[in-house]
Amino acid sequence: MSEDRLNFKEMCAKFDVTPRTLRYYEYIELLSPEKEGRSRYYTPREVARMTLILRGRRFGFSLEELRQWLLIYDEKGTDAQNQAWVELADRQLSSLRTQYAELSETIDDLQKLRDDVQTLVK
């Protein structure tokens, strides 16, 4: 085994994901580990992809959006992928800002109701 590859267990530990998650990401073609018999080995490319996948999930992107975005790199290269990223990010930022405004309004409403009720309790 090459030192720059991670085995399945090491990959799970490195990214703190379950074996089921890692197998699922492979199943939906987000990751393509090298296979030797029944063993899977993850190259630096797969480690980088996993980093991008988890970052994308944190930002709220769907797995399908991430799969399509990663595919752009394979088919059209870095420039096209970067352009697609800007478009995805703009769309997600707009969505997150809307959610943030709605959540802020909900927090304000709850705080006001809580404060109104608290004055009754005293």
ZAFILUM-793508 format. One record per atom (N, C-alpha, C, O): residue in one letter; atom name; x, y negated, z. Coordinates in Angstrom, 3 decimals, m for minus. Each point is the difference from the previous one (the first is absolute). Example, Ala and Ser with C-alpha at 12.3 -4.5 7.8 and 13.67 -1.06 7.14 Angstrom:
REM ZAFILUM-793508
SITE  r   a         u         v         w
SITE  a   N    13.190     5.690     7.800
SITE  a  CA    m0.890    m1.190     0.000
SITE  a   C     0.900    m1.200     0.000
SITE  a   O     1.036     0.019     0.665
SITE  s   N    m1.386    m1.069    m1.385
SITE  s  CA     0.820    m1.190     0.060
SITE  s   C    m0.770    m1.090     0.730
SITE  s   O     0.509    m1.108     0.169
This chain:
REM ZAFILUM-793508
SITE  r   a         u         v         w
SITE  m   N     0.849     1.195     0.000
SITE  m  CA    m0.849    m1.195     0.000
SITE  m   C     0.883    m1.243     0.000
SITE  m   O     0.992    m0.056     0.726
SITE  s   N    m1.340    m0.915    m1.517
SITE  s  CA     0.726    m1.266    m0.082
SITE  s   C    m0.300    m0.844     1.230
SITE  s   O    m1.108     0.033     0.536
SITE  e   N     2.113    m0.793    m0.093
SITE  e  CA    m0.173    m0.796     1.209
SITE  e   C    m0.928    m1.191    m0.188
SITE  e   O    m0.516    m0.534     0.982
SITE  d   N     0.292     0.103    m2.226
SITE  d  CA    m0.851    m1.167    m0.217
SITE  d   C    m1.469     0.376    m0.157
SITE  d   O    m0.828    m0.856    m0.312
SITE  r   N     0.503     2.111     0.523
SITE  r  CA    m1.390     0.440    m0.076
SITE  r   C    m0.512     0.343     1.397
SITE  r   O     0.753     0.424     0.876
SITE  l   N    m2.048    m0.621    m0.700
SITE  l  CA    m0.643     0.374     1.259
SITE  l   C    m0.880     1.211    m0.253
SITE  l   O    m0.636     0.109    m1.048
SITE  n   N     0.603     0.797     2.011
SITE  n  CA    m0.938     1.108    m0.132
SITE  n   C    m1.380    m0.471     0.464
SITE  n   O    m0.161    m1.127     0.469
SITE  f   N    m0.800     1.987    m0.604
SITE  f  CA    m1.386    m0.347     0.308
SITE  f   C    m0.151    m0.504     1.439
SITE  f   O    m0.628    m1.031     0.241
SITE  k   N     1.198     1.755     0.691
SITE  k  CA    m0.114    m0.372     1.420
SITE  k   C     0.682    m1.343     0.279
SITE  k   O    m0.525    m0.819     0.755
SITE  e   N     1.682     0.596    m1.358
SITE  e  CA     0.719    m1.262     0.187
SITE  e   C    m0.785    m1.172    m0.584
SITE  e   O    m0.029    m1.089     0.572
SITE  m   N    m0.600     1.326    m1.706
SITE  m  CA    m0.804    m1.059    m0.640
SITE  m   C    m1.181    m0.372     0.903
SITE  m   O    m0.287    m1.181     0.194
SITE  c   N    m0.386     2.179     0.351
SITE  c  CA    m1.119    m0.268     0.922
SITE  c   C     0.481    m0.804     1.200
SITE  c   O    m0.645    m0.967     0.407
SITE  a   N     1.769     1.364     0.152
SITE  a  CA     0.533    m0.690     1.184
SITE  a   C     0.443    m1.418    m0.335
SITE  a   O    m0.263    m0.925     0.767
SITE  k   N     0.924     0.746    m1.888
SITE  k  CA     0.501    m1.328    m0.385
SITE  k   C    m1.131    m1.012    m0.111
SITE  k   O     0.151    m1.154     0.400
SITE  f   N    m1.288     1.589    m0.945
SITE  f  CA    m1.106    m0.927    m0.238
SITE  f   C    m1.150     0.181     0.994
SITE  f   O    m1.035    m0.657    m0.115
SITE  d   N     1.218     1.532     1.068
SITE  d  CA    m1.013     0.244     1.025
SITE  d   C    m1.362     0.303    m0.635
SITE  d   O    m1.016    m0.591     0.367
SITE  v   N     1.018     1.514    m1.317
SITE  v  CA    m1.230     0.441    m0.647
SITE  v   C    m0.167     1.500     0.237
SITE  v   O     0.961     0.713     0.289
SITE  t   N    m2.181    m0.265    m0.415
SITE  t  CA    m0.281     1.417     0.183
SITE  t   C     0.385     0.779    m1.259
SITE  t   O     0.061    m0.569    m1.090
SITE  p   N     0.197     1.865     1.242
SITE  p  CA     0.247     0.831    m1.181
SITE  p   C    m1.168    m0.064    m0.992
SITE  p   O     0.204     0.025    m1.214
SITE  r   N    m1.406    m0.106     1.739
SITE  r  CA    m1.172    m0.079    m0.870
SITE  r   C     0.054    m1.260    m0.872
SITE  r   O    m0.297     0.055    m1.193
SITE  t   N     0.674    m1.180     1.790
SITE  t  CA     0.115    m1.253    m0.755
SITE  t   C     1.036     0.122    m1.105
SITE  t   O    m0.246    m0.390    m1.141
SITE  l   N     1.393     0.929     1.485
SITE  l  CA     1.073     0.133    m0.986
SITE  l   C    m0.424     0.925    m1.146
SITE  l   O     0.261    m0.298    m1.166
SITE  r   N    m0.905     1.403     1.491
SITE  r  CA    m0.478     0.913    m1.044
SITE  r   C    m1.068    m0.681    m0.861
SITE  r   O    m0.030     0.192    m1.215
SITE  y   N    m0.842    m0.982     1.837
SITE  y  CA    m1.035    m0.701    m0.743
SITE  y   C     0.608    m1.017    m0.960
SITE  y   O    m0.433    m0.102    m1.148
SITE  y   N     1.422    m0.645     1.601
SITE  y  CA     0.653    m0.978    m0.865
SITE  y   C     0.649     0.692    m1.198
SITE  y   O     0.031    m0.548    m1.102
SITE  e   N     0.476     1.734     1.324
SITE  e  CA     0.546     0.769    m1.112
SITE  e   C    m1.136     0.453    m0.925
SITE  e   O     0.123    m0.094    m1.221
SITE  y   N    m1.200     0.572     1.783
SITE  y  CA    m1.148     0.493    m0.777
SITE  y   C    m0.571    m1.082    m0.916
SITE  y   O    m0.357     0.278    m1.145
SITE  i   N     0.271    m1.503     1.647
SITE  i  CA    m0.559    m1.083    m0.827
SITE  i   C     1.075    m0.731    m0.807
SITE  i   O    m0.238    m1.072    m0.557
SITE  e   N     1.413     1.674     0.511
SITE  e  CA     1.101    m0.451    m0.850
SITE  e   C     0.591    m1.345     0.390
SITE  e   O     0.456    m0.760    m0.855
SITE  l   N    m0.468     0.472     2.146
SITE  l  CA     0.732    m1.168     0.477
SITE  l   C     1.471     0.356     0.216
SITE  l   O     0.883    m0.841    m0.168
SITE  l   N    m0.636     2.080     0.537
SITE  l  CA     1.354     0.486     0.236
SITE  l   C     0.243     1.248    m0.831
SITE  l   O    m0.914     0.786    m0.250
SITE  s   N     2.156    m0.618    m0.172
SITE  s  CA     0.383     1.188    m0.774
SITE  s   C     1.314     0.545     0.540
SITE  s   O     1.057    m0.243    m0.581
SITE  p   N    m1.115     0.970     1.677
SITE  p  CA     1.241     0.532     0.565
SITE  p   C     0.607     1.077    m0.893
SITE  p   O    m0.692     0.637    m0.794
SITE  e   N     1.979    m0.452     0.940
SITE  e  CA     0.662     1.113    m0.672
SITE  e   C    m0.405     1.267     0.742
SITE  e   O    m0.136    m0.011     1.224
SITE  k   N    m0.053     1.084    m1.950
SITE  k  CA    m0.399     1.257     0.629
SITE  k   C     1.046     1.062    m0.279
SITE  k   O     0.463     0.176    m1.127
SITE  e   N    m0.112     0.515     2.179
SITE  e  CA     0.902     1.149    m0.095
SITE  e   C    m0.692     1.128     0.739
SITE  e   O    m0.001     0.047     1.230
SITE  g   N    m0.585     0.856    m1.990
SITE  g  CA    m0.811     1.040     0.617
SITE  g   C    m1.225    m0.651     0.615
SITE  g   O    m0.731    m0.730    m0.669
SITE  r   N     0.514     0.997     1.935
SITE  r  CA    m1.131    m0.607     0.703
SITE  r   C     0.382    m1.293     0.712
SITE  r   O    m0.857    m0.673     0.572
SITE  s   N     2.136     0.329    m0.606
SITE  s  CA     0.484    m1.195     0.694
SITE  s   C    m0.151    m1.236    m0.877
SITE  s   O     0.135     0.056    m1.222
SITE  r   N    m0.421    m1.174     1.886
SITE  r  CA    m0.088    m1.287    m0.689
SITE  r   C     1.118    m0.894     0.522
SITE  r   O     0.306    m0.018     1.193
SITE  y   N     0.297    m0.725    m2.125
SITE  y  CA     1.055    m0.932     0.370
SITE  y   C    m0.306    m1.360    m0.616
SITE  y   O    m0.364    m0.108    m1.172
SITE  y   N     0.520    m0.918     1.988
SITE  y  CA    m0.349    m1.363    m0.390
SITE  y   C     1.277    m0.797    m0.236
SITE  y   O     0.848    m0.127     0.883
SITE  t   N    m0.735    m0.401    m2.089
SITE  t  CA     1.171    m0.773    m0.412
SITE  t   C    m0.159    m1.450     0.480
SITE  t   O    m1.069    m0.384     0.475
SITE  p   N     2.126    m0.411    m0.601
SITE  p  CA    m0.125    m1.424     0.346
SITE  p   C    m1.143    m0.683    m0.755
SITE  p   O    m0.634    m0.910     0.534
SITE  r   N     0.365     1.343    m1.775
SITE  r  CA    m1.115    m0.571    m0.770
SITE  r   C    m1.329     0.261     0.708
SITE  r   O    m0.845    m0.891     0.092
SITE  e   N     0.667     2.103     0.401
SITE  e  CA    m1.247     0.342     0.692
SITE  e   C    m0.097    m0.713     1.347
SITE  e   O    m1.091    m0.374     0.430
SITE  v   N     2.213     0.190     0.225
SITE  v  CA     0.020    m0.748     1.264
SITE  v   C    m0.414    m1.447    m0.263
SITE  v   O    m0.782    m0.573     0.758
SITE  a   N     1.306    m0.012    m1.830
SITE  a  CA    m0.369    m1.380    m0.352
SITE  a   C    m1.489    m0.083    m0.344
SITE  a   O    m0.682    m0.937     0.416
SITE  r   N     0.181     1.910    m1.170
SITE  r  CA    m1.423     0.015    m0.351
SITE  r   C    m0.860     0.108     1.264
SITE  r   O    m1.022    m0.676     0.121
SITE  m   N     1.438     1.518     0.806
SITE  m  CA    m0.768     0.161     1.238
SITE  m   C    m0.015    m1.308     0.796
SITE  m   O    m1.021    m0.364     0.583
SITE  t   N     2.139    m0.330    m0.564
SITE  t  CA     0.060    m1.301     0.673
SITE  t   C    m1.004    m0.960    m0.627
SITE  t   O    m0.726    m0.697     0.709
SITE  l   N     0.689     0.664    m2.037
SITE  l  CA    m0.940    m0.875    m0.701
SITE  l   C    m1.451     0.419     0.239
SITE  l   O    m0.872    m0.851     0.173
SITE  i   N     0.617     2.140    m0.163
SITE  i  CA    m1.358     0.506     0.234
SITE  i   C    m0.493    m0.428     1.381
SITE  i   O    m1.107    m0.522     0.133
SITE  l   N     1.920     0.740     0.882
SITE  l  CA    m0.428    m0.344     1.360
SITE  l   C    m0.144    m1.507     0.181
SITE  l   O    m0.894    m0.459     0.711
SITE  r   N     1.752    m0.295    m1.336
SITE  r  CA    m0.129    m1.457     0.055
SITE  r   C    m1.292    m0.433    m0.701
SITE  r   O    m0.736    m0.850     0.501
SITE  g   N     0.478     1.440    m1.652
SITE  g  CA    m1.228    m0.310    m0.734
SITE  g   C    m1.249     0.357     0.788
SITE  g   O    m0.978    m0.747    m0.011
SITE  r   N     1.005     1.886     0.697
SITE  r  CA    m1.149     0.394     0.836
SITE  r   C    m0.193    m1.013     1.128
SITE  r   O    m1.130    m0.353     0.336
SITE  r   N     2.225    m0.107     0.240
SITE  r  CA    m0.087    m1.000     1.079
SITE  r   C    m0.654    m1.284    m0.499
SITE  r   O    m0.717    m0.666     0.747
SITE  f   N     0.961     0.323    m1.999
SITE  f  CA    m0.585    m1.198    m0.594
SITE  f   C    m1.422     0.221    m0.490
SITE  f   O    m0.656    m0.940    m0.449
SITE  g   N     0.173     2.178     0.531
SITE  g  CA    m1.388     0.285    m0.342
SITE  g   C    m0.245     0.495    m1.413
SITE  g   O    m1.149     0.059    m0.438
SITE  f   N     2.194     0.296    m0.281
SITE  f  CA    m0.183     0.521    m1.345
SITE  f   C    m0.464     1.451     0.060
SITE  f   O     0.376     0.745     0.905
SITE  s   N    m1.185    m0.357    m1.864
SITE  s  CA    m0.446     1.393    m0.073
SITE  s   C     1.132     0.862    m0.542
SITE  s   O     0.926    m0.499    m0.641
SITE  l   N    m1.012     1.788     0.903
SITE  l  CA     1.004     0.911    m0.528
SITE  l   C    m0.016     0.006    m1.529
SITE  l   O     1.051     0.116    m0.631
SITE  e   N    m2.230    m0.239     0.039
SITE  e  CA    m0.079    m0.030    m1.454
SITE  e   C     0.657    m1.259    m0.558
SITE  e   O     0.687     0.069    m1.020
SITE  e   N    m0.883    m1.211     1.664
SITE  e  CA     0.677    m1.225    m0.443
SITE  e   C     1.514     0.183     0.062
SITE  e   O     0.722    m0.398    m0.914
SITE  l   N    m0.256     1.001     1.994
SITE  l  CA     1.436     0.222     0.154
SITE  l   C     0.521     0.999    m1.030
SITE  l   O     1.093    m0.176    m0.539
SITE  r   N    m1.866     1.214     0.266
SITE  r  CA     0.401     0.987    m1.000
SITE  r   C     0.132    m0.662    m1.368
SITE  r   O     0.984     0.217    m0.708
SITE  q   N    m1.972    m1.018     0.342
SITE  q  CA     0.043    m0.698    m1.289
SITE  q   C     1.179    m0.967    m0.060
SITE  q   O     0.668    m0.109    m1.028
SITE  w   N    m0.418    m0.587     2.124
SITE  w  CA     1.095    m0.965     0.046
SITE  w   C     1.351     0.699    m0.141
SITE  w   O     0.874    m0.477    m0.723
SITE  l   N    m0.704     1.602     1.410
SITE  l  CA     1.248     0.744    m0.112
SITE  l   C     0.178     0.572    m1.407
SITE  l   O     1.123     0.086    m0.497
SITE  l   N    m2.198     0.294    m0.128
SITE  l  CA     0.035     0.538    m1.358
SITE  l   C     0.480    m1.050    m1.001
SITE  l   O     0.663     0.334    m0.981
SITE  i   N    m0.991    m1.580     1.222
SITE  i  CA     0.439    m1.082    m0.891
SITE  i   C     1.522    m0.029    m0.096
SITE  i   O     0.553    m0.202    m1.081
SITE  y   N     0.118     0.404     2.203
SITE  y  CA     1.464     0.003    m0.013
SITE  y   C     0.519     1.111    m0.914
SITE  y   O     0.908    m0.214    m0.803
SITE  d   N    m1.500     1.404     0.939
SITE  d  CA     0.440     1.138    m0.809
SITE  d   C    m0.244    m0.232    m1.486
SITE  d   O     0.797     0.432    m0.833
SITE  e   N    m1.883    m1.107     0.494
SITE  e  CA    m0.380    m0.169    m1.403
SITE  e   C     0.526    m1.281    m0.639
SITE  e   O     0.340    m0.011    m1.183
SITE  k   N    m0.272    m1.077     1.968
SITE  k  CA     0.319    m1.300    m0.604
SITE  k   C     1.160    m0.733     0.648
SITE  k   O     0.468    m0.999    m0.546
SITE  g   N     0.009     1.459     1.684
SITE  g  CA     1.167    m0.607     0.630
SITE  g   C    m0.321    m1.023     1.079
SITE  g   O    m1.157    m0.230     0.354
SITE  t   N     2.208    m0.367     0.147
SITE  t  CA    m0.068    m0.892     1.152
SITE  t   C    m0.799    m1.274    m0.255
SITE  t   O    m0.822    m0.390     0.829
SITE  d   N     1.056    m0.265    m1.970
SITE  d  CA    m0.689    m1.268    m0.261
SITE  d   C    m1.521     0.176    m0.021
SITE  d   O    m0.733    m0.782     0.604
SITE  a   N     0.276     1.810    m1.301
SITE  a  CA    m1.448     0.262    m0.058
SITE  a   C    m0.540     0.366     1.380
SITE  a   O    m1.103    m0.401     0.371
SITE  q   N     1.883     1.160     0.379
SITE  q  CA    m0.431     0.377     1.344
SITE  q   C    m0.077    m1.227     0.907
SITE  q   O    m0.939    m0.133     0.784
SITE  n   N     1.905    m0.748    m0.886
SITE  n  CA    m0.017    m1.218     0.809
SITE  n   C    m1.198    m0.880    m0.345
SITE  n   O    m0.635    m0.561     0.893
SITE  q   N     0.326     0.439    m2.178
SITE  q  CA    m1.160    m0.789    m0.414
SITE  q   C    m1.287     0.617     0.549
SITE  q   O    m0.877    m0.708     0.494
SITE  a   N     0.776     2.022    m0.584
SITE  a  CA    m1.179     0.693     0.541
SITE  a   C    m0.087    m0.206     1.508
SITE  a   O    m1.091    m0.144     0.553
SITE  w   N     2.248     0.131     0.110
SITE  w  CA     0.021    m0.198     1.456
SITE  w   C    m0.550    m1.376     0.369
SITE  w   O    m0.783    m0.128     0.941
SITE  v   N     1.187    m0.884    m1.673
SITE  v  CA    m0.485    m1.353     0.266
SITE  v   C    m1.523    m0.047    m0.143
SITE  v   O    m0.685    m0.600     0.828
SITE  e   N     0.166     1.226    m1.865
SITE  e  CA    m1.453     0.022    m0.209
SITE  e   C    m0.717     0.761     1.116
SITE  e   O    m1.026    m0.456     0.505
SITE  l   N     1.566     1.613    m0.124
SITE  l  CA    m0.587     0.772     1.107
SITE  l   C     0.049    m0.798     1.304
SITE  l   O    m0.975    m0.054     0.749
SITE  a   N     2.129    m0.563    m0.495
SITE  a  CA     0.171    m0.766     1.234
SITE  a   C    m0.949    m1.192     0.045
SITE  a   O    m0.584    m0.286     1.046
SITE  d   N     0.423    m0.412    m2.168
SITE  d  CA    m0.929    m1.136    m0.037
SITE  d   C    m1.414     0.448     0.334
SITE  d   O    m0.698    m0.644     0.783
SITE  r   N     0.282     1.756    m1.385
SITE  r  CA    m1.343     0.523     0.244
SITE  r   C    m0.165     0.418     1.471
SITE  r   O    m1.027    m0.280     0.618
SITE  q   N     2.033     0.941    m0.075
SITE  q  CA    m0.080     0.459     1.388
SITE  q   C     0.053    m1.175     0.970
SITE  q   O    m0.707     0.000     1.008
SITE  l   N     1.528    m0.993    m1.298
SITE  l  CA     0.062    m1.185     0.854
SITE  l   C    m1.354    m0.705     0.054
SITE  l   O    m0.431    m0.447     1.063
SITE  s   N    m0.224     0.352    m2.192
SITE  s  CA    m1.328    m0.612    m0.038
SITE  s   C    m0.981     0.789     0.866
SITE  s   O    m0.769    m0.578     0.768
SITE  s   N     0.807     1.886    m0.900
SITE  s  CA    m0.880     0.857     0.787
SITE  s   C     0.302    m0.117     1.499
SITE  s   O    m0.919    m0.101     0.813
SITE  l   N     2.186     0.113    m0.454
SITE  l  CA     0.390    m0.110     1.410
SITE  l   C    m0.375    m1.356     0.582
SITE  l   O    m0.411    m0.086     1.157
SITE  r   N     0.549    m0.970    m1.945
SITE  r  CA    m0.388    m1.333     0.486
SITE  r   C    m1.505    m0.064     0.264
SITE  r   O    m0.433    m0.609     0.979
SITE  t   N    m0.358     1.231    m1.843
SITE  t  CA    m1.446     0.055     0.209
SITE  t   C    m0.319     0.766     1.278
SITE  t   O    m0.808    m0.447     0.814
SITE  q   N     1.444     1.595    m0.644
SITE  q  CA    m0.207     0.798     1.210
SITE  q   C     0.425    m0.769     1.247
SITE  q   O    m0.665     0.058     1.034
SITE  y   N     1.771    m0.774    m1.141
SITE  y  CA     0.513    m0.786     1.122
SITE  y   C    m1.006    m1.079     0.404
SITE  y   O    m0.259    m0.202     1.186
SITE  a   N    m0.305    m0.488    m2.178
SITE  a  CA    m0.983    m1.057     0.279
SITE  a   C    m1.238     0.594     0.669
SITE  a   O    m0.521    m0.561     0.963
SITE  e   N     0.057     1.696    m1.478
SITE  e  CA    m1.168     0.658     0.591
SITE  e   C     0.295     0.470     1.421
SITE  e   O    m0.836    m0.148     0.891
SITE  l   N     1.994     0.699    m0.683
SITE  l  CA     0.382     0.468     1.333
SITE  l   C     0.155    m1.168     0.963
SITE  l   O    m0.406     0.095     1.158
SITE  s   N     0.980    m1.178    m1.618
SITE  s  CA     0.165    m1.186     0.844
SITE  s   C    m1.364    m0.540     0.432
SITE  s   O    m0.188    m0.375     1.157
SITE  e   N    m0.752     0.340    m2.088
SITE  e  CA    m1.349    m0.460     0.324
SITE  e   C    m0.665     0.937     1.005
SITE  e   O    m0.671    m0.457     0.925
SITE  t   N     0.853     1.747    m1.102
SITE  t  CA    m0.566     0.980     0.929
SITE  t   C     0.600    m0.158     1.391
SITE  t   O    m0.718     0.069     0.998
SITE  i   N     2.010    m0.278    m0.928
SITE  i  CA     0.671    m0.201     1.291
SITE  i   C    m0.542    m1.246     0.680
SITE  i   O    m0.287     0.020     1.197
SITE  d   N     0.147    m1.098    m1.945
SITE  d  CA    m0.528    m1.239     0.563
SITE  d   C    m1.422     0.196     0.531
SITE  d   O    m0.333    m0.474     1.086
SITE  d   N    m0.501     1.175    m1.860
SITE  d  CA    m1.377     0.265     0.431
SITE  d   C    m0.034     0.843     1.268
SITE  d   O    m0.761    m0.285     0.924
SITE  l   N     1.585     1.320    m0.886
SITE  l  CA     0.042     0.876     1.177
SITE  l   C     0.504    m0.765     1.217
SITE  l   O    m0.537     0.150     1.097
SITE  q   N     1.559    m0.962    m1.288
SITE  q  CA     0.545    m0.786     1.110
SITE  q   C    m1.062    m0.948     0.561
SITE  q   O    m0.140    m0.127     1.216
SITE  k   N    m0.602    m0.533    m2.099
SITE  k  CA    m1.047    m0.921     0.438
SITE  k   C    m1.090     0.741     0.769
SITE  k   O    m0.437    m0.453     1.058
SITE  l   N     0.004     1.584    m1.588
SITE  l  CA    m1.028     0.794     0.688
SITE  l   C     0.501     0.482     1.348
SITE  l   O    m0.728    m0.058     0.991
SITE  r   N     1.950     0.527    m0.945
SITE  r  CA     0.595     0.451     1.261
SITE  r   C     0.049    m1.133     1.015
SITE  r   O    m0.342     0.192     1.167
SITE  d   N     0.770    m1.386    m1.615
SITE  d  CA     0.092    m1.147     0.898
SITE  d   C    m1.386    m0.428     0.487
SITE  d   O    m0.167    m0.361     1.165
SITE  d   N    m0.830     0.401    m2.064
SITE  d  CA    m1.386    m0.339     0.390
SITE  d   C    m0.508     0.956     1.058
SITE  d   O    m0.621    m0.421     0.976
SITE  v   N     0.880     1.707    m1.164
SITE  v  CA    m0.473     1.003     0.970
SITE  v   C     0.753    m0.141     1.308
SITE  v   O    m0.594     0.165     1.065
SITE  q   N     1.870    m0.461    m1.112
SITE  q  CA     0.778    m0.139     1.205
SITE  q   C    m0.541    m1.133     0.872
SITE  q   O     0.007     0.105     1.226
SITE  t   N    m0.473    m1.181    m1.848
SITE  t  CA    m0.540    m1.111     0.788
SITE  t   C    m1.281     0.422     0.740
SITE  t   O    m0.316    m0.548     1.056
SITE  l   N    m0.402     1.502    m1.601
SITE  l  CA    m1.203     0.513     0.657
SITE  l   C     0.339     0.891     1.184
SITE  l   O    m0.764     0.067     0.963
SITE  v   N     1.883     0.607    m1.022
SITE  v  CA     0.403     0.953     1.033
SITE  v   C     0.492    m0.717     1.245
SITE  v   O    m0.157     0.530     1.100
SITE  k   N     0.729    m1.678    m1.221
SITE  k  CA     0.580    m0.708     1.148
SITE  k   C    m1.006    m0.502     0.945
SITE  k   O     0.352    m0.614     1.008
